């Protein structure tokens, strides 16, 4: 190998290259962005629509349906999901890969075109989807006067934080905001024969500023301006009103005052409603950690300037801390794994210099990996670091194989240069084949889409980068350092190692002596494999593991139209119940319309007495118990709390038929063991009364439909008139009536003035009751409702099978469709994709080895260890109680590539010895003796390097453990099997080949004998 000779002789060049790798790697480490999980810009758009007081049916008909019809015609359109509630709607439009940017522009164009035609649309906002959260840093201000805290938040904290280059936006919730309320006295208006619309128009026209022209002949041509805007509430009170009996002031007809906009709080900390929540979002070019450090520094400066007095300001949640903790935890495990791998090397080689060479190879490979990640614009996140942790053990595999081969040649007495060249050449093909088989299994992972695909593809790519980096280091740094630096002496360890080799050689020799022995071994292993399949049903399954960071978020939707008193009762009960749950440190409730966001912080460190999973389940079950007694529509988990894992979509047009199907499905699904809390998304409907006009009577009395609408509105809503400055802030002016109509009869009996005198509204209108759903769902512009359920004491996979059986046996009416959705759909899709990836990976591995060995049978010999490896993985999950999910599934796929390395080493050496003239039995025995040490070393260093990941806890523990456990258990079990099974299969294939050759030889000879006889 002239290349190896060249590398060994160019030590200065190699040294400079590795100094460059170290320098660029350290630079890359500082430049790489740190995140909790990898970010993905999804090819999709979210359209948020505000429609005031329109109900869900009106929004569907007037706004959502016209938009959906146009969105479906966009080039690259893939899917669309719409959620319609009272007063608002959200449309999520998905596009084919790479079409997201153009789709976003088309969506904006369509909205701009249709906006004038969308009756009832107040405002809209469209933005591109991303896995990043809009806000990642939360604080609260409490224990003080709400007016004082509001002034501080609005005028000091918010401006100063938004001036930071790392901060994109600061949102405030719970601040006290005021409005000027003009409450008209209905009797006073009647006495003066005045209409509320006259007062409305007068206030609006008076509170105005305009330009009346300019004095062209004057110096600088000054403008003439008209400004009668209100400067204080007295200006409104003193407003002159013209009546039949003379001029009066507005204060004689109305009560004018400055009041808080809402008497009910929008933010709670426990039962304390005098609290302000601060949400901070970062700019796109900085990390979460950078923003957190900048915000904390600015807050400290504000505190030093004594702005925070008579109240407190505390942090609630900083995503940067979870990122930091998760990354530090994984980094620690990676470091420990590297140290464990080095100790294993010392144990086997008993050579400090050899261990030092490997110790240099590890950081060189890692820094080269970081450099490549920087070039590819990857980030340091929990997934990429787990991949690096997995790679730590595998990083040294190729280095160990090459070093051990050089080490053996030096033991045999070769010169330094010959040892390096011969030792590297002897294992080079095996190392390259092992690299290709390990990496090629990652290629089909591209079949997996969505958020899961992003995570597993990041994992696979970083592992592949790590392995390629390690092989580059192994073929350059290891030979260069091994020539002169590696000193080999005969030790007692060598004799001990020889005993192990002799023992293993005797086992292989025993197998090689009799055909029936290898057949028995193969059959025995097949029985073990089939038996292990029965354990699969005992292993819990899910889609993705949770991230447990001692924090969770949940959402709660209340029924529309409930009073403030009922709302406060619900909030107080939620606060009481959350406060009674052990290990909840603090909790907050944020009000967004009819939706309430619950933020829960849990105890940390030495104060922890319960696992987060148990607390999450406790929170969910406790709150769902309230649904029977309180006006709560639904409760969903937004993070690791879960939500409704079981979801079934029922598609169709007619709501009554959809409800009927949903009721039948609920009854059937409730029979499934482990199902609890089954509900339909359409079970809570709001009764509405539609105003029906008598147009003939209206015409006879000189009235218009718009007049009737304004009269009804003045008793039911507060009409915005304009705004004015109060204490330096712009506040809205609103007009209302002293009396609000609370019953149907009061409205119908209300008398209005007409050309024919005062008459009751019942002469012109009637009220028609209609049922309106509180929430409507669309997929691809087609209605559907959701049957949702929670699970207890069973895993998602087993429940998935039972729910699917229910759906398969259900007789669905024509033009209606019932499908699994939510976590169940994700799990089914994930498992199908995982099986496709597994089958494709096995085929690609076979393809690579067939080309490498130039033989169609030898790859089958190597691949015979795959079923046994799966046995080890299943046993590992079963014994440790871990779940089979996408992460552990990817571990199984990675394991296929890893475990084959040992078989390749064994088979490659056997082929070398056979080419040297040895018989097959002698070749397989000697190959086993030659390769047992590197096989044990690579296996144990890989397993040892991953051991800290398998034992990990904390935020990243659920991601690390199942992956590492699968690889460790499968690798250890598979390696032991490899040492016995591969020789057995290889010899059996040779027996079969020899038998076939004899059979064909006899067939050729038979016709010759027959002709002689004849």
VENRA-V999330 format. One record per residue. PSI is psi in radians with two decimals (* if undefined). D_CENTER is the distance of its C-alpha to the mean C-alpha in Angstrom with 2 decimals. Layout:
# VENRA-V999330
psi = [PSI,PSI]
d_center = [D_CENTER,D_CENTER]
This chain:
# VENRA-V999330
psi = [1.67,-0.57,-0.75,-0.72,-0.72,-0.78,-0.76,-0.66,-0.44,1.04,-0.67,-0.75,-0.81,-0.74,-0.75,-0.70,-0.73,-0.48,-0.66,-0.73,-0.75,-0.75,-0.85,-0.58,-0.74,-0.68,-0.78,-0.67,-0.68,-0.50,-0.44,2.34,2.47,2.21,2.88,-0.84,2.75,2.57,2.47,2.20,1.87,2.51,1.28,2.87,2.43,2.21,2.02,2.25,2.29,2.15,0.54,-2.12,0.19,2.50,3.05,-0.69,-0.70,-0.71,-0.72,-0.84,-0.78,-0.46,-0.98,-0.86,-0.80,-0.67,-0.77,-0.73,-0.66,-0.66,-0.60,-0.34,-0.03,2.41,2.30,0.06,2.41,-0.83,2.85,2.33,2.23,2.43,2.14,2.17,3.08,2.05,-0.20,2.88,2.71,2.24,2.15,2.03,2.20,2.47,2.85,2.75,2.26,-0.10,0.08,-0.77,-0.81,-0.66,-0.68,-0.76,-0.67,-0.72,-0.80,-0.72,-0.75,-0.76,-0.77,-0.65,-0.76,-0.26,-0.80,-0.37,-0.19,1.60,2.21,-0.11,2.06,-0.80,2.81,2.72,2.18,2.41,2.72,2.53,2.59,2.72,-0.21,2.53,2.58,-0.60,2.41,0.14,2.15,2.40,2.89,2.57,2.21,-3.12,0.81,-3.09,2.26,-0.64,-0.74,-0.72,-0.64,-0.77,-0.75,-0.79,-0.75,-0.72,-0.26,-1.04,-0.93,-0.87,-0.70,-0.67,-0.69,-0.29,-0.24,2.41,-0.39,-0.23,2.24,-0.75,2.57,2.10,2.41,2.32,2.46,-0.01,2.62,2.21,2.53,2.81,2.69,2.08,2.14,1.81,1.92,2.48,1.99,-0.73,-0.70,-0.69,-0.74,-0.71,-0.57,0.20,0.78,2.62,2.47,-0.55,-0.53,-0.76,-0.74,-0.90,-0.64,-0.80,-0.76,-0.73,-0.54,-0.72,1.24,2.73,2.39,2.89,2.29,-0.03,-2.88,2.72,1.71,-0.42,-0.19,2.78,2.33,0.17,1.19,2.57,2.57,2.05,2.55,2.12,1.79,0.47,2.59,2.30,-0.37,2.88,-0.45,-0.52,-0.62,-0.74,-0.65,0.13,2.26,2.27,2.21,2.17,3.03,-0.46,0.13,-3.13,2.40,2.91,2.68,-0.51,-0.35,-0.27,-0.26,2.74,2.09,2.20,2.79,2.15,2.73,2.49,-0.71,2.42,-0.24,2.42,2.82,-0.06,2.39,2.46,1.80,-2.27,0.13,2.04,-0.14,1.29,2.50,2.25,2.33,2.15,2.24,2.22,2.56,2.79,2.78,-0.31,0.21,2.82,2.89,-0.66,-0.72,-0.79,-0.77,-0.76,-0.72,-0.77,-0.77,-0.65,-0.72,-0.70,-0.71,-0.67,-0.68,-0.71,-0.71,-0.48,0.12,0.56,-0.43,1.72,2.51,0.19,3.01,2.64,2.16,2.66,2.51,-1.07,2.38,1.96,-0.51,-0.61,-0.72,-0.69,-0.85,-0.82,-0.78,-0.80,-0.75,-0.68,-0.78,-0.73,-0.73,-0.77,-0.66,-0.77,-0.80,-0.72,-0.71,-0.73,-0.73,-0.75,-0.70,-0.67,-0.65,-0.70,-0.79,-0.69,-0.71,-0.78,-0.44,0.67,1.93,-0.66,-0.72,-0.73,-0.66,-0.66,-0.80,-0.66,-0.56,-0.54,-0.60,-0.99,-0.56,-0.77,-0.73,-0.78,-0.63,-0.63,-0.80,-0.69,-0.77,-0.72,-0.68,-0.79,-0.66,0.06,0.66,2.91,2.78,1.94,3.13,-0.68,-0.81,-0.58,-0.60,-0.72,-0.70,-0.66,-0.71,-0.63,-0.37,-0.85,-0.69,-0.39,-0.71,-0.11,-0.99,-0.65,-0.72,-0.78,-0.81,-0.79,-0.74,-0.62,-0.76,-0.72,-0.79,-0.71,-0.66,-0.62,-0.57,-0.07,0.14,2.76,2.91,-0.90,-0.77,-0.66,-0.78,-0.85,-0.88,-0.75,-0.76,-0.74,-0.66,-0.57,0.00,-0.79,-0.67,-0.71,-0.77,-0.75,-0.72,-0.71,-0.82,-0.75,-0.56,-0.72,-0.63,-0.44,-0.32,-0.30,-0.85,-0.10,-0.36,-0.29,-0.41,2.21,-3.10,-2.86,-0.65,-0.75,-0.67,-0.78,-0.87,-0.56,-0.66,-0.78,-0.84,-0.77,-0.72,-0.70,-0.76,-0.76,-0.74,-0.77,-0.73,-0.74,-0.73,-0.64,-0.70,-0.77,-0.71,-0.62,-0.06,-1.08,-0.75,-0.91,-0.69,-0.80,-0.49,-0.41,-0.95,-0.63,-0.60,2.05,2.25,2.24,2.62,2.31,3.00,-0.49,-0.59,-0.75,-0.69,-0.72,-0.66,-0.67,-0.73,-0.73,-0.75,-0.73,-0.82,-0.68,-0.66,-0.64,-0.83,-0.67,-0.71,-0.73,-0.67,-0.35,-0.55,2.38,-0.71,-0.49,-0.78,-0.58,-0.76,-0.75,-0.79,-0.78,-0.72,-0.77,-0.61,-0.69,-0.74,-0.74,-0.84,-0.70,-0.60,-0.41,-0.48,-0.36,-0.32,-0.67,-0.27,-0.11,2.16,2.51,2.58,3.14,-1.09,2.58,2.68,2.71,1.89,1.84,0.40,0.57,2.49,2.74,2.52,2.73,2.56,2.20,2.20,2.77,2.56,2.61,0.07,2.71,2.89,-0.61,-0.74,-0.67,-0.82,-0.60,-0.73,-0.82,-0.76,-0.70,-0.71,-0.80,-0.74,-0.75,-0.71,-0.67,-0.38,-0.13,2.23,2.43,0.18,2.08,-0.80,2.65,2.61,2.59,2.25,2.31,2.17,1.56,-2.13,0.02,2.40,2.17,2.22,2.15,2.20,2.11,2.39,2.87,2.69,2.85,-2.30,-0.23,-0.12,2.22,-0.22,2.63,2.62,-0.64,-0.73,-0.70,-0.75,-0.80,-0.66,-0.77,-0.85,-0.83,-0.65,-0.78,-0.65,-0.41,-0.39,-0.30,-0.47,-0.46,-0.17,2.73,1.07,2.16,-0.84,2.80,2.23,2.58,2.34,-0.25,-2.30,0.02,-0.45,-1.12,-2.54,1.75,-0.45,2.09,2.35,2.17,2.33,1.95,2.49,-3.07,-0.81,2.21,-0.65,-0.70,-0.68,-0.74,-0.68,-0.77,-0.76,-0.74,-0.73,-0.72,-0.69,-0.75,-0.71,-0.76,-0.56,-0.28,-0.19,2.25,2.29,-0.14,2.29,2.76,0.72,2.25,2.84,2.47,-0.26,0.20,-0.42,1.90,2.54,2.25,2.23,2.72,2.10,2.32,2.13,2.14,2.51,1.63,-0.55,-0.81,-0.69,-0.75,-0.70,-0.59,0.23,0.58,2.73,2.83,-0.64,-0.61,-0.76,-0.73,-0.78,-0.66,-0.75,-0.70,-0.66,-0.30,-0.15,-0.39,2.82,2.13,2.13,2.34,-0.65,-2.66,2.84,2.93,2.21,2.09,0.69,-0.09,2.52,2.22,2.57,2.68,2.24,2.57,2.44,3.01,2.71,-0.63,2.37,2.40,2.23,-0.19,2.83,-0.76,-0.66,-0.69,-0.83,-0.56,-0.18,2.30,2.41,2.74,2.30,3.12,-0.26,0.42,-3.06,2.32,2.66,2.60,-0.42,-0.31,-0.35,-0.35,2.76,2.80,2.13,2.07,2.39,2.57,2.23,2.20,2.51,-0.41,2.34,2.39,2.48,2.49,2.16,0.75,0.25,2.35,2.56,2.73,2.82,2.24,2.08,2.59,2.71,2.94,2.61,2.38,0.20,2.69,2.82,-0.63,-0.81,-0.67,-0.63,-0.80,-0.72,-0.73,-0.69,-0.65,-0.72,-0.79,-0.73,-0.58,-0.18,2.34,1.76,2.28,2.76,2.49,0.20,2.74,2.40,2.13,2.68,2.50,-3.06,-2.47,-0.59,-0.80,-0.75,-0.70,-0.78,-0.82,-0.74,-0.75,-0.65,-0.77,-0.66,-0.71,-0.71,-0.76,-0.74,-0.85,-0.77,-0.70,-0.76,-0.74,-0.77,-0.65,-0.79,-0.75,-0.83,-0.79,-0.59,-0.70,-0.74,-0.79,-0.22,0.74,2.38,-0.38,-0.67,-0.68,-0.58,-0.60,-0.84,-0.75,-0.09,-0.31,-0.21,-0.85,-0.68,-0.57,-0.73,-0.61,-0.80,-0.71,-0.77,-0.77,-0.70,-0.79,-0.72,-0.82,-0.70,-0.17,0.33,2.79,2.63,1.91,-2.97,-0.62,-0.87,-0.53,-0.72,-0.59,-0.71,-0.73,-0.75,-0.66,-0.60,-0.80,-0.64,-0.82,-0.48,-0.36,-0.74,-0.74,-0.66,-0.76,-0.79,-0.82,-0.67,-0.72,-0.65,-0.76,-0.68,-0.78,-0.62,-0.64,-0.47,-0.04,0.03,2.64,2.83,-0.76,-0.78,-0.64,-0.82,-0.59,-0.84,-0.64,-0.71,-0.75,-0.72,-0.56,-0.05,-0.64,-0.90,-0.54,-0.82,-0.71,-0.84,-0.67,-0.85,-0.61,-0.67,-0.85,-0.74,-0.68,-0.51,-0.16,-0.77,-0.56,-0.67,-0.55,0.08,2.63,-2.93,-2.88,-0.69,-0.04,-0.74,-0.39,-0.69,-0.83,-0.98,-0.64,-0.86,-0.68,-0.76,-0.82,-0.76,-0.90,-0.75,-0.66,-0.81,-0.81,-0.79,-0.61,-0.80,-0.69,-0.69,-0.75,-0.38,-0.71,-0.77,-0.82,-0.68,-0.82,-0.72,-0.80,-0.65,-0.72,-0.70,-0.69,-0.78,-0.75,-0.74,-0.69,-0.71,-0.67,-0.71,-0.69,-0.81,-0.58,-0.74,-0.68,-0.61,-0.58,-0.47,-0.83,-0.56,-0.81,-0.67,-0.69,-0.62,-0.68,-0.65,*]
d_center = [48.70,49.92,46.47,46.12,49.64,48.83,45.71,47.70,50.55,48.40,47.21,47.33,45.16,42.58,42.69,42.20,39.28,37.54,38.38,36.69,33.59,33.54,34.10,31.45,28.98,29.58,29.27,25.99,24.63,25.46,24.18,20.73,18.02,16.24,12.54,10.22,7.80,9.10,9.24,9.72,12.23,11.85,15.36,15.46,17.09,16.82,20.35,21.06,24.60,26.88,29.90,31.76,33.31,33.00,31.93,29.25,31.89,33.44,30.20,29.44,32.95,33.65,30.41,27.49,29.57,31.41,28.24,26.58,29.78,29.75,26.08,26.65,29.38,27.26,27.47,24.32,23.06,20.77,19.52,19.50,18.35,20.31,20.33,23.75,24.87,28.13,28.46,25.21,23.01,19.79,19.77,16.78,18.40,16.91,19.04,19.80,18.54,20.33,21.61,19.12,21.44,24.52,22.90,21.97,25.61,26.91,24.95,26.41,29.82,29.81,28.95,31.72,34.15,33.55,33.16,36.95,36.98,34.09,36.15,34.58,31.72,31.77,28.98,26.03,23.21,21.19,18.39,16.19,12.50,10.17,6.72,9.12,10.27,13.95,15.24,14.55,17.98,19.77,23.47,26.08,29.82,31.94,35.32,37.42,39.02,36.47,38.59,38.86,35.16,34.40,36.91,35.38,31.79,32.90,35.65,34.79,31.20,29.40,31.76,31.76,28.00,27.64,30.38,28.23,27.10,23.65,23.06,22.25,22.75,23.72,23.42,25.81,25.74,28.72,31.38,34.72,35.72,39.17,40.90,44.57,45.47,48.58,49.49,52.41,55.15,55.76,59.39,60.22,58.95,61.16,64.14,63.88,62.92,59.71,56.48,53.05,52.20,55.20,53.88,50.41,51.85,54.26,51.64,49.38,52.27,53.72,50.53,50.54,51.27,52.72,54.96,58.53,59.70,61.21,64.64,65.40,68.73,67.41,66.27,62.57,62.50,60.83,58.59,59.64,56.74,56.55,54.38,54.59,51.06,50.93,50.93,51.21,51.22,55.04,54.96,53.41,55.74,58.77,57.82,61.02,60.91,63.77,65.12,68.28,69.80,68.98,66.28,64.03,61.03,57.52,57.54,60.14,57.72,54.38,52.79,50.86,48.56,45.46,42.84,39.18,37.10,35.73,37.37,34.15,31.59,28.00,26.61,27.45,27.27,28.52,31.59,32.24,31.67,33.21,30.03,28.35,24.63,23.76,20.37,20.24,18.23,18.73,20.17,18.33,20.69,20.18,17.79,16.45,19.19,21.81,21.19,21.34,24.55,26.08,25.41,26.76,29.78,30.56,30.27,32.61,35.00,35.03,35.85,38.61,40.11,40.50,38.62,36.94,39.82,40.29,36.52,33.50,30.28,27.48,23.93,21.37,18.04,17.40,13.97,16.31,17.71,14.59,14.11,17.83,18.05,15.36,16.92,20.39,19.84,18.80,21.61,24.01,23.21,23.68,26.98,28.17,27.38,29.47,32.29,32.31,32.60,35.52,37.31,37.11,38.71,41.46,42.13,42.68,44.43,46.13,46.23,44.91,45.27,43.23,40.46,40.74,40.30,37.05,36.00,36.48,34.62,31.35,30.80,32.19,29.60,26.72,28.06,28.55,24.91,23.86,26.32,24.89,21.28,22.80,24.66,21.63,19.68,17.04,15.82,16.35,13.07,12.34,11.85,14.94,16.93,16.36,17.58,20.46,21.17,21.50,23.60,25.91,27.77,27.86,28.87,32.22,32.83,34.55,36.18,37.54,38.88,40.68,41.89,43.10,44.96,46.63,47.35,49.03,51.16,52.35,53.21,55.26,57.26,56.03,56.35,53.40,52.83,53.51,51.13,48.28,49.09,49.89,47.10,44.41,45.97,46.10,42.35,41.07,40.64,38.86,36.46,35.66,35.34,33.01,30.84,30.75,30.00,27.14,25.56,26.39,24.14,21.12,22.41,21.35,17.71,17.64,18.10,14.52,12.65,9.47,5.95,7.58,10.55,9.35,8.64,11.86,13.83,13.35,14.49,17.35,18.53,18.79,20.65,22.86,23.63,24.52,26.81,28.53,29.11,30.59,32.93,34.15,34.93,36.52,38.92,39.93,39.73,40.60,43.81,44.88,44.67,46.00,49.31,50.97,48.64,48.10,51.11,51.61,54.15,55.14,53.87,54.07,50.43,51.63,54.01,51.35,49.07,51.97,52.40,48.79,49.33,52.57,51.06,48.25,50.85,52.99,50.12,49.55,53.32,53.62,51.05,52.87,56.26,55.75,53.82,53.39,51.60,48.74,48.58,48.36,45.56,43.51,44.17,43.28,39.89,39.30,40.11,37.63,34.89,35.71,35.93,32.48,31.00,32.07,29.66,26.61,27.00,27.08,23.69,20.83,18.03,14.45,11.47,9.13,10.40,9.65,9.68,13.08,14.17,16.90,15.28,13.77,13.69,15.22,16.94,20.49,22.48,26.26,28.86,30.32,33.82,34.00,36.15,35.23,36.98,34.82,31.63,32.82,33.75,30.23,28.76,31.42,30.82,27.06,27.95,30.61,28.47,25.59,28.31,29.83,26.83,27.46,25.29,23.90,25.04,24.49,22.85,22.79,22.90,22.43,24.12,22.93,25.55,25.26,21.71,21.45,18.46,18.84,17.83,18.83,19.74,20.95,23.72,23.28,25.52,28.83,28.31,25.70,27.40,24.60,21.32,18.21,17.47,20.99,20.68,17.59,19.63,22.66,21.14,19.97,23.31,25.34,24.05,24.27,27.83,28.64,27.95,31.41,33.30,31.49,30.58,26.82,25.30,21.93,19.50,15.76,13.10,10.32,8.75,10.15,13.22,12.21,14.11,16.08,15.01,18.12,18.45,21.33,22.03,25.72,26.71,30.09,32.21,34.28,32.69,35.46,34.92,31.14,31.86,34.39,32.07,29.33,31.97,33.14,29.70,29.00,32.31,31.51,27.96,29.38,31.61,28.72,28.79,25.82,24.92,25.22,24.84,25.09,25.26,25.52,23.85,27.38,29.38,29.81,31.89,33.71,37.40,38.60,42.17,42.98,45.99,48.61,51.33,55.04,55.77,59.51,60.05,57.98,60.24,63.39,62.48,61.31,57.62,54.51,51.13,49.56,51.97,51.01,47.29,48.01,50.14,47.46,44.76,46.91,46.84,43.17,41.30,41.78,42.64,41.52,44.57,43.51,42.88,44.93,44.70,44.90,44.96,43.54,40.54,40.39,40.21,40.37,43.59,43.35,46.14,46.44,49.21,50.56,50.27,47.24,47.87,46.30,47.81,48.57,52.28,52.20,50.70,53.15,56.13,55.35,58.26,57.94,60.70,61.90,65.00,66.54,65.79,63.04,61.36,58.53,55.17,55.67,58.20,55.54,52.28,51.08,47.70,45.97,43.21,40.03,36.85,33.70,30.20,28.00,25.00,25.07,22.42,22.97,21.56,23.51,25.89,26.70,26.62,24.85,24.36,21.92,23.20,20.75,21.26,20.05,20.95,23.09,24.59,23.25,20.23,18.16,19.82,23.34,22.76,21.20,24.54,26.61,24.90,25.22,28.89,29.36,28.12,30.25,33.30,32.91,35.35,33.47,35.86,36.52,34.28,31.48,28.45,26.37,23.11,20.30,17.01,13.74,12.72,16.19,15.90,12.63,14.53,17.65,16.22,14.43,17.75,19.80,17.98,18.29,21.98,22.55,21.15,23.33,26.44,26.07,25.57,28.71,30.66,29.78,30.76,34.02,34.61,34.25,36.51,39.04,39.47,39.54,42.14,43.90,44.12,42.55,43.26,42.19,38.43,38.78,40.37,37.46,34.88,36.76,34.80,31.43,32.12,33.23,30.12,28.05,30.41,29.59,25.81,26.33,28.76,26.42,23.66,26.41,28.25,25.34,23.72,20.31,18.09,18.05,14.48,12.96,13.21,16.80,17.54,16.93,19.17,21.82,21.77,22.11,24.84,26.85,27.30,28.04,30.53,32.54,33.49,35.95,37.49,37.86,39.62,41.96,42.75,43.16,45.69,47.49,47.95,49.27,51.82,52.91,53.51,55.61,57.83,56.72,56.78,53.53,53.94,54.85,52.00,49.29,50.83,51.15,47.68,46.29,48.37,47.33,43.59,43.05,42.68,40.01,38.15,38.17,37.32,34.28,33.03,33.51,32.15,28.95,28.65,29.81,27.40,24.45,26.04,24.55,21.01,22.07,23.45,20.62,19.42,17.54,13.94,13.46,15.97,13.96,12.47,15.97,18.34,17.87,17.79,20.84,22.67,22.58,23.94,26.50,27.88,27.97,29.53,32.17,33.16,33.08,35.17,37.87,37.98,38.06,41.23,43.02,41.42,41.46,45.20,45.90,44.11,45.58,49.07,48.70,47.69,50.76,52.88,51.74,52.40,55.80,56.61,55.75,57.86,60.80,60.40,60.56,63.43,65.46,64.91,66.32,69.36,70.27,71.87,74.19,75.62,76.15,78.21,80.46,81.12,82.02]
